[in-house]
Amino acid sequence: MVCQACEKKLSKVACPEKWRDSKGDKQGESSGRKVNENKLLTGAKRYQPYTKKCKTCKQNLHQDGLYCQACAYAKGLCSMCGKQMLDVTKYKQSAQ
């Protein structure tokens, strides 16, 4: 569960972006991609997707936020900012 303010912050699809522009599809034109490049040596800032942990259960998070989806749903919170979204006092929730 994500509030309306945090919907803009949601991460995009996990697929990598196209390395070639649709405009630069000409035969002899270079696209800027290096051939046989070692990404471990040249990539200074690598994205580390599983470094953040949930506040309550310490499970790894797959997107930016404070809570995992299970904890956010159980407490009625926004998983990114922690704002109260639902009143879950009268909900019958079980840990099955």
ZAMARGU-4260 file (C-alpha; in steps of 0.2 Angstrom, whole numbers, plus 5000, padded with zeros to 4 digits):
<rodrens>
0) 5000/5000/5000 | 5007/5017/4995 | 4999/5034/4998 | 4995/5046/4983 | 5010/5057/4988
5) 5022/5042/4986 | 5015/5035/4970 | 5026/5047/4960 | 5041/5039/4969 | 5038/5021/4964
10) 5052/5013/4955 | 5051/5009/4937 | 5051/4992/4929 | 5066/4981/4932 | 5070/4979/4914
15) 5086/4989/4908 | 5083/5004/4897 | 5088/5002/4879 | 5106/5007/4876 | 5102/5013/4858
20) 5091/5028/4854 | 5077/5026/4842 | 5083/5041/4833 | 5101/5035/4831 | 5097/5018/4822
25) 5107/5023/4807 | 5119/5010/4801 | 5136/5018/4803 | 5132/5029/4818 | 5140/5025/4835
30) 5127/5023/4849 | 5140/5028/4863 | 5140/5010/4870 | 5158/5003/4873 | 5161/4986/4867
35) 5170/4973/4879 | 5168/4985/4893 | 5170/4978/4911 | 5156/4985/4921 | 5163/4980/4938
40) 5178/4992/4934 | 5170/5006/4926 | 5153/5007/4936 | 5158/5018/4951 | 5140/5020/4958
45) 5131/5003/4957 | 5113/5002/4962 | 5111/4991/4977 | 5093/4985/4978 | 5092/4975/4994
50) 5101/4986/5006 | 5086/4993/5015 | 5077/4983/5028 | 5059/4984/5035 | 5057/4993/5052
55) 5047/4979/5060 | 5052/4962/5053 | 5070/4967/5046 | 5066/4959/5029 | 5075/4966/5014
60) 5065/4978/5004 | 5064/4978/4985 | 5060/4996/4983 | 5063/5012/4993 | 5053/5013/5009
65) 5051/5010/5027 | 5040/4994/5028 | 5038/4978/5018 | 5021/4976/5010 | 5016/4963/5023
70) 5019/4974/5038 | 5012/4990/5029 | 4996/4980/5025 | 4994/4973/5043 | 4996/4990/5051
75) 4987/5001/5038 | 5003/5011/5034 | 5010/5018/5018 | 5025/5007/5015 | 5036/5021/5008
80) 5033/5036/5021 | 5024/5027/5035 | 5009/5038/5035 | 4993/5030/5043 | 4981/5026/5028
85) 4968/5014/5036 | 4961/5011/5053 | 4964/4992/5055 | 4957/4991/5073 | 4941/4982/5068
90) 4950/4971/5055 | 4951/4952/5058 | 4969/4949/5053 | 4977/4932/5056 | 4996/4927/5054
95) 4993/4911/5044
</rodrens>
